[in-house]
Each structure stands twice: as C-alpha cells, then as structure tokens.
Amino acid sequence: MSKADHQHLVIFAKQPRPGTVKTRLAAAIGTARATQIYRNLLDRTIRQAACDPRWTTWLALNPDNAVIDNAPWQGMVDGKLAQGRGDLGDRMGRVFENMPRGPVVIIGSDLPQLGRAHIAAAFDALGNHDLVLGPAEDGGYWLIGHQRRPYRRGLFDRVRWSSPTTLADTLDNAGGQSVAMLDCLRDLDTVDDLDLL
C-alpha cells in the first residue's frame, strides 16, 4: 500500500513545555524530568510512525500555535494540524470529519511500546471494520481509527475522558458499527507506569 491510497495516521501531541505535559508523572519525579521524558516519547513515536510509505503521517498539535523548535524529527511528518478547541472528543471528531478522504488512525504520543506493526494492524483492521480501537490498561485507548464511509457524528458524545470507562463509553456510542480491537498496551502517565516500562 502506498501513500497514494490515502491512509492517514494522525499523531496527537502537546508542545513539550514544562508544566503542561505529563503532570501526574511530574508530581512524582519533577517537572523538568517529566517534560524530557515526554519529549523523548514524542520523538520516538514520530520516528516509529513517520516515513512509512503505507500511510501519510500528520502531527496534530496543542496548543494550535505550537512550535517545537530544534526537534530532530522536523521534516519527517507529511503535514501539521491544529487540534482546535474543546475536549479530546471534540478535537478527534474534527480530525475524522476534516481529513482528506480515506481511513484515519489517531494515536497519542506517550506509548513506549508502540511500533509500526501496531499501526499497520489498525489499517488492516479498517479493511473490513468501520472502527478500530487499541485498548489501554487504564480503561482508555491508545489508538482509534475509523473507515469514515461516512464518519458518524456522536462517537465521542458523553465520553468520560481519562477514566476507567473511556473505552466503554466510546463503544456504547459505536452502536451498529463493526469494531475491531487491537492489543492492550500501557501508556506512560504515572511513576508506576515508568517503573513498569
């Protein structure tokens, strides 16, 4: 599969500024170290995901005017987007609605275990499913993808974000759509995650 086949990978990322990223982790290990860990995770995620001919890679930044200076991966992504306002569901919903045609997979930037095989498996699943989810151990998910033929609004209505019910809430909203589930992974949010990973 080539980029001409219009598969889109979107990496959601925050500008790695002290005090704005990995705040739960920072409470245990300090702001400077937590920010550096996030910067390293973002760098690793982009290096794992970008430059793959099977999909186009987009970086969706928060805040909208974010600039990440001196990043070693500058130029590796195919395009940049502003996440816009609202909660996570509002921002992901806009991406699903506004991207060019073709399936879209959205990932975060804090998954040490993520590899290209995970992303490829998500796009493969969208070959015969409407929706694909990568469940996380904390009750959320590390990946969501949609075939978008067409995209059904309401997928993120009343989802309780950053809670043990995030995945279940999203699945409740997916009624009638075929859903594929990927491997369960652990993202890095707390010092316990850091110790385990």
ChimeraX commands (.cxc) that place a marker at each C-alpha (Angstrom):
marker #1 position 0.00,0.00,0.00 radius 0.5
marker #1 position 1.31,3.47,-0.85 radius 0.5
marker #1 position 0.55,6.93,0.43 radius 0.5
marker #1 position -1.42,7.40,-2.76 radius 0.5
marker #1 position -4.02,5.05,-1.29 radius 0.5
marker #1 position -4.95,7.77,1.21 radius 0.5
marker #1 position -4.38,6.18,4.60 radius 0.5
marker #1 position -3.85,8.87,7.21 radius 0.5
marker #1 position -2.08,8.50,10.55 radius 0.5
marker #1 position -2.55,11.43,12.93 radius 0.5
marker #1 position -0.32,11.80,15.99 radius 0.5
marker #1 position -1.88,13.92,18.73 radius 0.5
marker #1 position 0.85,15.81,20.59 radius 0.5
marker #1 position 1.31,18.67,23.01 radius 0.5
marker #1 position 4.08,21.21,22.81 radius 0.5
marker #1 position 6.59,19.84,25.36 radius 0.5
marker #1 position 6.58,22.79,27.73 radius 0.5
marker #1 position 7.28,22.35,31.46 radius 0.5
marker #1 position 4.08,22.24,33.48 radius 0.5
marker #1 position 1.83,21.34,30.53 radius 0.5
marker #1 position 2.79,17.72,29.81 radius 0.5
marker #1 position 2.83,14.59,31.97 radius 0.5
marker #1 position 1.61,16.45,35.04 radius 0.5
marker #1 position 0.80,13.30,37.02 radius 0.5
marker #1 position 4.28,11.98,36.34 radius 0.5
marker #1 position 5.79,15.39,37.14 radius 0.5
marker #1 position 4.19,15.32,40.59 radius 0.5
marker #1 position 6.39,12.33,41.42 radius 0.5
marker #1 position 9.63,12.98,39.52 radius 0.5
marker #1 position 9.69,16.72,38.87 radius 0.5
marker #1 position 8.60,18.91,36.00 radius 0.5
marker #1 position 11.91,19.04,34.14 radius 0.5
marker #1 position 12.37,15.28,34.07 radius 0.5
marker #1 position 8.74,14.62,33.12 radius 0.5
marker #1 position 8.98,17.13,30.27 radius 0.5
marker #1 position 12.15,15.50,28.98 radius 0.5
marker #1 position 10.52,12.06,29.12 radius 0.5
marker #1 position 7.57,13.39,27.14 radius 0.5
marker #1 position 9.88,14.99,24.56 radius 0.5
marker #1 position 11.70,11.65,24.19 radius 0.5
marker #1 position 8.40,9.78,23.83 radius 0.5
marker #1 position 7.18,12.21,21.18 radius 0.5
marker #1 position 10.45,11.89,19.29 radius 0.5
marker #1 position 10.26,8.09,19.47 radius 0.5
marker #1 position 6.61,8.00,18.38 radius 0.5
marker #1 position 7.25,10.16,15.33 radius 0.5
marker #1 position 10.34,8.17,14.35 radius 0.5
marker #1 position 8.35,4.92,14.65 radius 0.5
marker #1 position 5.36,6.22,12.72 radius 0.5
marker #1 position 6.64,8.64,10.09 radius 0.5
marker #1 position 8.47,7.89,6.86 radius 0.5
marker #1 position 6.39,4.78,6.21 radius 0.5
marker #1 position 5.11,4.56,2.63 radius 0.5
marker #1 position 1.91,2.83,3.72 radius 0.5
marker #1 position 0.36,5.98,5.21 radius 0.5
marker #1 position 0.57,9.75,5.34 radius 0.5
marker #1 position 1.67,11.00,8.77 radius 0.5
marker #1 position 0.16,14.15,10.29 radius 0.5
marker #1 position 1.09,15.85,13.55 radius 0.5
marker #1 position -1.88,17.44,15.36 radius 0.5
marker #1 position -0.52,19.97,17.84 radius 0.5
marker #1 position -1.86,21.55,21.00 radius 0.5
marker #1 position -1.87,24.49,21.52 radius 0.5
marker #1 position -2.81,25.42,17.98 radius 0.5
marker #1 position 0.13,27.81,17.60 radius 0.5
marker #1 position 2.63,25.31,19.00 radius 0.5
marker #1 position 6.13,25.37,17.60 radius 0.5
marker #1 position 8.54,22.62,18.54 radius 0.5
marker #1 position 11.98,24.06,17.91 radius 0.5
marker #1 position 15.11,22.04,17.20 radius 0.5
marker #1 position 13.20,18.76,17.09 radius 0.5
marker #1 position 15.30,16.04,15.46 radius 0.5
marker #1 position 12.26,14.77,13.53 radius 0.5
marker #1 position 11.38,18.12,11.91 radius 0.5
marker #1 position 10.55,17.38,8.29 radius 0.5
marker #1 position 9.67,13.73,8.91 radius 0.5
marker #1 position 5.89,14.30,9.06 radius 0.5
marker #1 position 3.86,14.97,5.93 radius 0.5
marker #1 position 1.75,17.73,7.46 radius 0.5
marker #1 position 0.78,19.54,10.66 radius 0.5
marker #1 position -2.67,20.34,12.02 radius 0.5
marker #1 position -4.07,22.41,14.85 radius 0.5
marker #1 position -6.13,20.33,17.29 radius 0.5
marker #1 position -8.51,23.22,17.96 radius 0.5
marker #1 position -10.74,23.82,20.95 radius 0.5
marker #1 position -12.78,21.52,23.14 radius 0.5
marker #1 position -12.20,18.25,24.92 radius 0.5
marker #1 position -10.36,15.32,23.39 radius 0.5
marker #1 position -13.53,14.04,21.73 radius 0.5
marker #1 position -14.21,17.41,20.09 radius 0.5
marker #1 position -10.67,17.54,18.75 radius 0.5
marker #1 position -10.60,13.95,17.45 radius 0.5
marker #1 position -14.06,14.33,15.94 radius 0.5
marker #1 position -12.88,17.33,13.92 radius 0.5
marker #1 position -9.92,15.33,12.61 radius 0.5
marker #1 position -12.20,12.50,11.49 radius 0.5
marker #1 position -14.54,14.96,9.79 radius 0.5
marker #1 position -11.97,17.18,8.10 radius 0.5
marker #1 position -9.13,14.94,6.90 radius 0.5
marker #1 position -8.83,14.14,3.18 radius 0.5
marker #1 position -10.63,11.01,2.01 radius 0.5
marker #1 position -9.52,7.59,3.25 radius 0.5
marker #1 position -9.29,5.84,6.61 radius 0.5
marker #1 position -7.84,7.75,9.56 radius 0.5
marker #1 position -5.99,6.35,12.57 radius 0.5
marker #1 position -5.27,8.59,15.57 radius 0.5
marker #1 position -2.61,7.80,18.17 radius 0.5
marker #1 position -1.18,9.63,21.15 radius 0.5
marker #1 position 2.47,10.39,21.76 radius 0.5
marker #1 position 3.12,8.61,25.07 radius 0.5
marker #1 position 3.33,4.92,24.15 radius 0.5
marker #1 position 6.78,3.38,24.67 radius 0.5
marker #1 position 5.55,0.03,23.30 radius 0.5
marker #1 position 4.19,1.41,20.02 radius 0.5
marker #1 position 5.65,0.09,16.78 radius 0.5
marker #1 position 4.83,0.30,13.09 radius 0.5
marker #1 position 3.28,-3.16,13.27 radius 0.5
marker #1 position 0.57,-1.80,15.59 radius 0.5
marker #1 position -0.28,0.96,13.14 radius 0.5
marker #1 position -0.28,-1.39,10.18 radius 0.5
marker #1 position -2.60,-3.76,12.09 radius 0.5
marker #1 position -5.02,-0.87,12.66 radius 0.5
marker #1 position -5.19,0.00,8.98 radius 0.5
marker #1 position -5.55,-3.69,8.10 radius 0.5
marker #1 position -8.49,-3.96,10.51 radius 0.5
marker #1 position -10.15,-0.99,8.81 radius 0.5
marker #1 position -10.20,-3.00,5.60 radius 0.5
marker #1 position -13.27,-4.82,6.91 radius 0.5
marker #1 position -14.37,-2.88,10.01 radius 0.5
marker #1 position -15.82,0.59,10.50 radius 0.5
marker #1 position -13.87,1.28,13.67 radius 0.5
marker #1 position -10.68,0.03,15.32 radius 0.5
marker #1 position -9.58,0.60,18.91 radius 0.5
marker #1 position -6.39,-0.14,20.80 radius 0.5
marker #1 position -7.41,-0.61,24.45 radius 0.5
marker #1 position -5.19,0.68,27.23 radius 0.5
marker #1 position -4.78,-0.96,30.63 radius 0.5
marker #1 position -6.32,2.04,32.40 radius 0.5
marker #1 position -9.72,1.72,30.67 radius 0.5
marker #1 position -8.99,4.16,27.87 radius 0.5
marker #1 position -7.44,3.55,24.49 radius 0.5
marker #1 position -4.14,4.31,22.83 radius 0.5
marker #1 position -5.43,4.24,19.25 radius 0.5
marker #1 position -8.70,4.87,17.45 radius 0.5
marker #1 position -9.27,4.53,13.74 radius 0.5
marker #1 position -12.29,4.99,11.52 radius 0.5
marker #1 position -13.06,3.96,7.96 radius 0.5
marker #1 position -15.18,7.16,7.54 radius 0.5
marker #1 position -17.56,5.86,4.89 radius 0.5
marker #1 position -19.16,8.06,6.14 radius 0.5
marker #1 position -18.00,9.28,9.56 radius 0.5
marker #1 position -20.87,9.13,12.04 radius 0.5
marker #1 position -21.02,12.04,14.43 radius 0.5
marker #1 position -21.69,11.28,18.07 radius 0.5
marker #1 position -18.90,8.76,18.53 radius 0.5
marker #1 position -17.47,10.84,21.39 radius 0.5
marker #1 position -20.69,12.12,22.95 radius 0.5
marker #1 position -20.70,11.93,26.76 radius 0.5
marker #1 position -17.40,10.05,26.89 radius 0.5
marker #1 position -15.79,10.34,30.33 radius 0.5
marker #1 position -12.20,11.09,29.35 radius 0.5
marker #1 position -9.23,9.91,31.42 radius 0.5
marker #1 position -11.41,7.48,33.34 radius 0.5
marker #1 position -11.77,3.69,33.58 radius 0.5
marker #1 position -14.92,3.96,31.40 radius 0.5
marker #1 position -13.46,5.87,28.43 radius 0.5
marker #1 position -13.29,2.83,26.16 radius 0.5
marker #1 position -16.69,1.51,27.25 radius 0.5
marker #1 position -18.32,4.92,26.70 radius 0.5
marker #1 position -16.89,5.11,23.18 radius 0.5
marker #1 position -18.04,1.58,22.36 radius 0.5
marker #1 position -21.55,2.46,23.59 radius 0.5
marker #1 position -21.61,5.28,21.04 radius 0.5
marker #1 position -20.46,2.98,18.23 radius 0.5
marker #1 position -23.74,1.08,18.05 radius 0.5
marker #1 position -24.23,-0.59,14.69 radius 0.5
marker #1 position -20.66,-0.12,13.55 radius 0.5
marker #1 position -18.32,-3.08,13.24 radius 0.5
marker #1 position -15.43,-2.75,15.69 radius 0.5
marker #1 position -12.00,-4.41,15.72 radius 0.5
marker #1 position -9.86,-4.47,18.86 radius 0.5
marker #1 position -6.07,-4.43,18.88 radius 0.5
marker #1 position -3.62,-5.49,21.60 radius 0.5
marker #1 position -3.93,-3.91,25.02 radius 0.5
marker #1 position -0.96,-1.60,25.71 radius 0.5
marker #1 position 0.10,0.66,28.57 radius 0.5
marker #1 position 0.70,4.36,28.08 radius 0.5
marker #1 position 3.01,6.34,30.32 radius 0.5
marker #1 position 1.13,8.61,32.72 radius 0.5
marker #1 position 2.38,7.89,36.25 radius 0.5
marker #1 position 5.55,6.91,38.06 radius 0.5
marker #1 position 4.18,3.35,38.33 radius 0.5
marker #1 position 3.96,3.23,34.52 radius 0.5
marker #1 position 7.54,4.49,34.32 radius 0.5
marker #1 position 8.74,1.78,36.73 radius 0.5
marker #1 position 6.96,-0.97,34.80 radius 0.5
marker #1 position 8.11,0.20,31.39 radius 0.5
marker link #1:1,2 radius 0.2
marker link #1:2,3 radius 0.2
marker link #1:3,4 radius 0.2
marker link #1:4,5 radius 0.2
marker link #1:5,6 radius 0.2
marker link #1:6,7 radius 0.2
marker link #1:7,8 radius 0.2
marker link #1:8,9 radius 0.2
marker link #1:9,10 radius 0.2
marker link #1:10,11 radius 0.2
marker link #1:11,12 radius 0.2
marker link #1:12,13 radius 0.2
marker link #1:13,14 radius 0.2
marker link #1:14,15 radius 0.2
marker link #1:15,16 radius 0.2
marker link #1:16,17 radius 0.2
marker link #1:17,18 radius 0.2
marker link #1:18,19 radius 0.2
marker link #1:19,20 radius 0.2
marker link #1:20,21 radius 0.2
marker link #1:21,22 radius 0.2
marker link #1:22,23 radius 0.2
marker link #1:23,24 radius 0.2
marker link #1:24,25 radius 0.2
marker link #1:25,26 radius 0.2
marker link #1:26,27 radius 0.2
marker link #1:27,28 radius 0.2
marker link #1:28,29 radius 0.2
marker link #1:29,30 radius 0.2
marker link #1:30,31 radius 0.2
marker link #1:31,32 radius 0.2
marker link #1:32,33 radius 0.2
marker link #1:33,34 radius 0.2
marker link #1:34,35 radius 0.2
marker link #1:35,36 radius 0.2
marker link #1:36,37 radius 0.2
marker link #1:37,38 radius 0.2
marker link #1:38,39 radius 0.2
marker link #1:39,40 radius 0.2
marker link #1:40,41 radius 0.2
marker link #1:41,42 radius 0.2
marker link #1:42,43 radius 0.2
marker link #1:43,44 radius 0.2
marker link #1:44,45 radius 0.2
marker link #1:45,46 radius 0.2
marker link #1:46,47 radius 0.2
marker link #1:47,48 radius 0.2
marker link #1:48,49 radius 0.2
marker link #1:49,50 radius 0.2
marker link #1:50,51 radius 0.2
marker link #1:51,52 radius 0.2
marker link #1:52,53 radius 0.2
marker link #1:53,54 radius 0.2
marker link #1:54,55 radius 0.2
marker link #1:55,56 radius 0.2
marker link #1:56,57 radius 0.2
marker link #1:57,58 radius 0.2
marker link #1:58,59 radius 0.2
marker link #1:59,60 radius 0.2
marker link #1:60,61 radius 0.2
marker link #1:61,62 radius 0.2
marker link #1:62,63 radius 0.2
marker link #1:63,64 radius 0.2
marker link #1:64,65 radius 0.2
marker link #1:65,66 radius 0.2
marker link #1:66,67 radius 0.2
marker link #1:67,68 radius 0.2
marker link #1:68,69 radius 0.2
marker link #1:69,70 radius 0.2
marker link #1:70,71 radius 0.2
marker link #1:71,72 radius 0.2
marker link #1:72,73 radius 0.2
marker link #1:73,74 radius 0.2
marker link #1:74,75 radius 0.2
marker link #1:75,76 radius 0.2
marker link #1:76,77 radius 0.2
marker link #1:77,78 radius 0.2
marker link #1:78,79 radius 0.2
marker link #1:79,80 radius 0.2
marker link #1:80,81 radius 0.2
marker link #1:81,82 radius 0.2
marker link #1:82,83 radius 0.2
marker link #1:83,84 radius 0.2
marker link #1:84,85 radius 0.2
marker link #1:85,86 radius 0.2
marker link #1:86,87 radius 0.2
marker link #1:87,88 radius 0.2
marker link #1:88,89 radius 0.2
marker link #1:89,90 radius 0.2
marker link #1:90,91 radius 0.2
marker link #1:91,92 radius 0.2
marker link #1:92,93 radius 0.2
marker link #1:93,94 radius 0.2
marker link #1:94,95 radius 0.2
marker link #1:95,96 radius 0.2
marker link #1:96,97 radius 0.2
marker link #1:97,98 radius 0.2
marker link #1:98,99 radius 0.2
marker link #1:99,100 radius 0.2
marker link #1:100,101 radius 0.2
marker link #1:101,102 radius 0.2
marker link #1:102,103 radius 0.2
marker link #1:103,104 radius 0.2
marker link #1:104,105 radius 0.2
marker link #1:105,106 radius 0.2
marker link #1:106,107 radius 0.2
marker link #1:107,108 radius 0.2
marker link #1:108,109 radius 0.2
marker link #1:109,110 radius 0.2
marker link #1:110,111 radius 0.2
marker link #1:111,112 radius 0.2
marker link #1:112,113 radius 0.2
marker link #1:113,114 radius 0.2
marker link #1:114,115 radius 0.2
marker link #1:115,116 radius 0.2
marker link #1:116,117 radius 0.2
marker link #1:117,118 radius 0.2
marker link #1:118,119 radius 0.2
marker link #1:119,120 radius 0.2
marker link #1:120,121 radius 0.2
marker link #1:121,122 radius 0.2
marker link #1:122,123 radius 0.2
marker link #1:123,124 radius 0.2
marker link #1:124,125 radius 0.2
marker link #1:125,126 radius 0.2
marker link #1:126,127 radius 0.2
marker link #1:127,128 radius 0.2
marker link #1:128,129 radius 0.2
marker link #1:129,130 radius 0.2
marker link #1:130,131 radius 0.2
marker link #1:131,132 radius 0.2
marker link #1:132,133 radius 0.2
marker link #1:133,134 radius 0.2
marker link #1:134,135 radius 0.2
marker link #1:135,136 radius 0.2
marker link #1:136,137 radius 0.2
marker link #1:137,138 radius 0.2
marker link #1:138,139 radius 0.2
marker link #1:139,140 radius 0.2
marker link #1:140,141 radius 0.2
marker link #1:141,142 radius 0.2
marker link #1:142,143 radius 0.2
marker link #1:143,144 radius 0.2
marker link #1:144,145 radius 0.2
marker link #1:145,146 radius 0.2
marker link #1:146,147 radius 0.2
marker link #1:147,148 radius 0.2
marker link #1:148,149 radius 0.2
marker link #1:149,150 radius 0.2
marker link #1:150,151 radius 0.2
marker link #1:151,152 radius 0.2
marker link #1:152,153 radius 0.2
marker link #1:153,154 radius 0.2
marker link #1:154,155 radius 0.2
marker link #1:155,156 radius 0.2
marker link #1:156,157 radius 0.2
marker link #1:157,158 radius 0.2
marker link #1:158,159 radius 0.2
marker link #1:159,160 radius 0.2
marker link #1:160,161 radius 0.2
marker link #1:161,162 radius 0.2
marker link #1:162,163 radius 0.2
marker link #1:163,164 radius 0.2
marker link #1:164,165 radius 0.2
marker link #1:165,166 radius 0.2
marker link #1:166,167 radius 0.2
marker link #1:167,168 radius 0.2
marker link #1:168,169 radius 0.2
marker link #1:169,170 radius 0.2
marker link #1:170,171 radius 0.2
marker link #1:171,172 radius 0.2
marker link #1:172,173 radius 0.2
marker link #1:173,174 radius 0.2
marker link #1:174,175 radius 0.2
marker link #1:175,176 radius 0.2
marker link #1:176,177 radius 0.2
marker link #1:177,178 radius 0.2
marker link #1:178,179 radius 0.2
marker link #1:179,180 radius 0.2
marker link #1:180,181 radius 0.2
marker link #1:181,182 radius 0.2
marker link #1:182,183 radius 0.2
marker link #1:183,184 radius 0.2
marker link #1:184,185 radius 0.2
marker link #1:185,186 radius 0.2
marker link #1:186,187 radius 0.2
marker link #1:187,188 radius 0.2
marker link #1:188,189 radius 0.2
marker link #1:189,190 radius 0.2
marker link #1:190,191 radius 0.2
marker link #1:191,192 radius 0.2
marker link #1:192,193 radius 0.2
marker link #1:193,194 radius 0.2
marker link #1:194,195 radius 0.2
marker link #1:195,196 radius 0.2
marker link #1:196,197 radius 0.2
view
